[in-house]
Amino acid sequence: MFFDDLAISWPLLWDGFLKTIQIVIAATIGGVLIGTILALLRLSSFKPFAAIAKFYVNTFRSIPLLLVLMWFYFAVPFIYTGITGKYIQGDIAFKSAVVAFMLFEAAYFSEIVRAGIQSISRGQTFAAYALGMTYGQTMRLVILPQAFRKMLPLLLQQTIILFQDSTLVVAIGITDFFRAANVRGQNLAGGMLESYIIFAGLVYFAISLLATYGVKKLHERLRV
């Protein structure tokens, strides 16, 4: 009975799964970009920049993700209207969730990037300067490419954690994969809710397990 209904429910579940993946991809890309900027600021010799970046990282790492999601759910439309004078269009909950995840995960990605940059020998920097490169060229062409190669497994591991944490978007009404399974199970009788919750849990477990295995293999390959 469950598998018969699963075939009928698949379009709803698939749409929810795609929304989950969209959130994870957008938050990862934005989080890494912002995290890289934060990492460079924390490593800056200009102390005010380093202090601001440190404050940002420590603040977001001290606040529960669910609370951040709730804050941005109400704040993003307000800020957007204040800046543009227009009401935000489209799925407000989805856009606010992406912003919240990006800014929250940036605090964690920045620490990974900072550690990756610090793992590169200072001799690389001195050699780049000896060739006449500027600081920006040195970071862009010499340090960051090597650092990202080293920290790629950690970035991917943090993305897996982000994938698991994405289930929290149900708190602001987004129909992701978990919520789609939950809603479908609630609308059916005969213990189907438990079946759908178990099914959703198995899907998250399987994807996370396979991704973790892939990251482990990638780490072994890069270490060779």
TISE-272572 format. One line per field, with one value per residue (C-alpha): x, y, z; residue in one letter. Coordinates in Angstrom, 3 decimals. Layout:
px [X; ...]
py [Y; ...]
pz [Z; ...]
kevex [A; ...]
//
This chain:
px [0.000; 2.750; 4.704; 1.557; 0.869; 4.554; 4.274; 1.317; 3.076; 6.362; 5.759; 5.159; 8.178; 10.369; 9.403; 10.253; 13.578; 14.475; 13.691; 15.981; 18.797; 18.274; 18.612; 21.740; 23.462; 22.639; 23.623; 26.874; 27.978; 27.026; 28.407; 31.789; 32.074; 31.173; 33.255; 36.302; 35.933; 35.573; 38.657; 40.726; 39.478; 40.395; 43.893; 44.237; 46.921; 44.385; 42.987; 39.513; 38.808; 40.021; 37.916; 34.740; 35.195; 35.930; 32.812; 30.689; 31.986; 31.658; 28.173; 26.694; 28.402; 26.762; 23.177; 20.945; 20.272; 16.517; 16.536; 18.499; 15.951; 13.092; 14.853; 15.535; 12.057; 10.739; 13.779; 14.494; 11.184; 11.446; 15.040; 14.303; 11.343; 13.378; 16.191; 14.202; 10.862; 9.173; 7.687; 9.715; 8.304; 8.101; 8.557; 9.528; 10.156; 12.500; 14.500; 14.806; 15.927; 18.655; 19.909; 19.822; 21.704; 24.267; 25.103; 24.990; 27.133; 29.579; 30.771; 31.698; 33.063; 35.272; 37.045; 37.688; 39.030; 41.172; 42.713; 43.324; 45.097; 47.232; 48.247; 50.042; 53.737; 54.701; 57.412; 54.713; 53.707; 57.284; 57.966; 54.897; 55.990; 59.468; 57.879; 56.229; 52.709; 50.392; 48.595; 45.418; 47.216; 49.078; 45.875; 43.907; 46.555; 48.818; 47.433; 43.679; 43.926; 46.236; 44.206; 40.899; 42.424; 43.403; 40.160; 37.744; 36.875; 36.080; 33.943; 32.005; 31.613; 30.137; 27.793; 26.551; 25.796; 23.973; 21.925; 20.872; 20.115; 17.940; 15.040; 14.687; 13.043; 9.745; 9.623; 8.986; 6.575; 8.803; 7.692; 11.054; 11.464; 10.934; 7.833; 6.422; 6.771; 5.266; 2.280; 1.587; 1.685; -0.641; -3.200; -3.433; -4.802; -3.550; -0.224; 1.094; 2.621; 5.113; 5.890; 6.616; 8.716; 10.776; 11.084; 12.270; 14.772; 16.166; 16.560; 18.474; 20.568; 21.403; 22.363; 24.465; 26.181; 27.023; 28.207; 30.390; 31.910; 32.596; 34.245; 36.422; 37.583; 38.249; 40.282; 42.396; 42.959; 43.974; 46.273; 48.262]
py [0.000; 2.455; 1.853; 2.194; 5.564; 6.508; 6.299; 8.691; 11.034; 11.103; 14.409; 16.229; 14.581; 15.304; 18.994; 19.128; 17.404; 19.873; 22.775; 21.247; 20.910; 24.481; 25.801; 23.729; 24.729; 28.433; 28.542; 26.666; 28.920; 32.109; 30.837; 29.944; 33.321; 35.288; 32.930; 33.507; 37.271; 36.860; 34.632; 37.216; 39.927; 37.866; 37.381; 41.060; 43.065; 45.896; 45.150; 46.732; 44.412; 41.407; 42.428; 42.845; 39.462; 37.783; 39.350; 38.139; 34.577; 34.318; 35.827; 33.470; 30.460; 31.324; 31.573; 28.553; 28.118; 27.870; 31.291; 32.765; 31.333; 32.902; 36.262; 36.448; 35.232; 38.475; 40.674; 40.042; 41.420; 44.409; 45.207; 44.711; 47.094; 49.625; 49.619; 49.407; 50.847; 47.814; 44.644; 41.509; 39.292; 35.510; 32.948; 35.083; 32.106; 30.466; 33.647; 34.437; 30.854; 31.089; 34.380; 32.968; 29.802; 31.751; 34.139; 31.439; 28.933; 31.662; 31.752; 28.060; 28.152; 31.110; 29.092; 26.294; 28.762; 30.541; 27.253; 26.341; 29.614; 29.304; 25.787; 27.151; 27.817; 31.458; 30.788; 30.684; 34.233; 35.489; 33.858; 35.538; 38.923; 38.314; 37.879; 41.271; 40.098; 42.226; 40.905; 40.380; 38.519; 36.399; 35.330; 34.800; 33.025; 31.302; 30.886; 30.340; 27.681; 25.595; 26.263; 25.271; 22.031; 21.175; 22.239; 20.882; 17.765; 19.928; 22.279; 19.323; 17.855; 21.143; 21.056; 17.645; 19.140; 21.967; 19.399; 17.780; 21.134; 22.161; 20.264; 23.236; 25.255; 23.587; 26.143; 28.940; 26.984; 25.874; 22.616; 20.916; 17.162; 16.520; 18.697; 17.161; 13.690; 14.862; 16.556; 13.575; 11.208; 13.406; 13.456; 9.680; 7.207; 3.854; 4.780; 6.334; 9.299; 7.015; 5.318; 8.607; 9.934; 6.742; 6.946; 10.578; 9.685; 6.845; 9.141; 11.727; 8.981; 7.348; 10.613; 11.757; 8.374; 8.214; 11.822; 11.229; 8.169; 10.216; 12.964; 10.391; 8.978; 12.463; 13.293; 10.147; 10.993; 14.599; 13.526; 11.233]
pz [0.000; 0.899; -2.298; -4.390; -2.832; -3.122; -6.908; -6.784; -4.333; -6.222; -8.106; -4.792; -3.174; -6.190; -6.179; -2.486; -3.086; -5.865; -3.523; -0.901; -3.446; -4.660; -1.124; -0.471; -3.739; -3.429; 0.251; -0.415; -3.269; -1.440; 1.852; 0.345; -1.395; 1.725; 3.860; 1.671; 2.075; 5.835; 5.951; 4.067; 6.406; 9.480; 8.094; 7.246; 9.003; 9.302; 12.756; 12.335; 9.377; 11.348; 14.367; 12.277; 10.622; 13.951; 15.488; 12.559; 12.779; 16.553; 16.495; 13.914; 15.444; 18.775; 17.465; 16.712; 12.997; 13.568; 15.218; 12.300; 9.862; 11.794; 11.991; 8.275; 7.399; 8.878; 8.209; 4.510; 3.154; 5.533; 4.531; 0.822; 0.977; 2.943; 0.366; -2.875; -1.830; -3.391; -1.984; -2.548; -5.279; -5.466; -2.720; 0.272; 2.551; 0.022; -0.590; 3.108; 3.806; 1.170; 2.637; 6.170; 5.220; 3.189; 6.013; 8.690; 6.804; 5.785; 9.393; 9.211; 5.674; 6.617; 9.295; 6.804; 4.232; 6.827; 7.905; 4.260; 3.553; 6.670; 5.635; 2.564; 3.111; 3.520; 0.968; -1.709; -0.833; -0.771; -4.134; -5.657; -4.308; -5.703; -9.128; -8.783; -7.959; -5.878; -2.776; -4.755; -7.544; -5.029; -3.305; -6.515; -8.559; -6.036; -2.513; -2.938; -5.709; -3.518; -0.383; -2.001; -3.217; 0.352; 1.970; -0.650; 1.405; 4.455; 2.371; 0.995; 4.485; 5.687; 2.689; 3.830; 7.243; 5.467; 3.545; 6.795; 8.435; 5.489; 7.086; 9.463; 6.686; 7.624; 10.458; 7.939; 5.773; 2.887; 1.280; 1.030; 0.720; 4.435; 4.628; 1.438; 2.950; 6.232; 4.581; 2.339; 5.307; 7.370; 4.573; 4.521; 7.025; 8.214; 9.725; 6.518; 8.372; 10.118; 6.810; 5.065; 7.932; 7.926; 4.133; 4.306; 7.028; 4.936; 1.922; 3.975; 5.548; 2.213; 0.507; 3.462; 3.738; 0.023; 0.023; 3.082; 1.422; -1.713; 0.334; 2.078; -1.245; -2.577; 0.521; 0.075; -3.570; -2.896; -0.089; -2.355]
kevex [M; F; F; D; D; L; A; I; S; W; P; L; L; W; D; G; F; L; K; T; I; Q; I; V; I; A; A; T; I; G; G; V; L; I; G; T; I; L; A; L; L; R; L; S; S; F; K; P; F; A; A; I; A; K; F; Y; V; N; T; F; R; S; I; P; L; L; L; V; L; M; W; F; Y; F; A; V; P; F; I; Y; T; G; I; T; G; K; Y; I; Q; G; D; I; A; F; K; S; A; V; V; A; F; M; L; F; E; A; A; Y; F; S; E; I; V; R; A; G; I; Q; S; I; S; R; G; Q; T; F; A; A; Y; A; L; G; M; T; Y; G; Q; T; M; R; L; V; I; L; P; Q; A; F; R; K; M; L; P; L; L; L; Q; Q; T; I; I; L; F; Q; D; S; T; L; V; V; A; I; G; I; T; D; F; F; R; A; A; N; V; R; G; Q; N; L; A; G; G; M; L; E; S; Y; I; I; F; A; G; L; V; Y; F; A; I; S; L; L; A; T; Y; G; V; K; K; L; H; E; R; L; R; V]
//
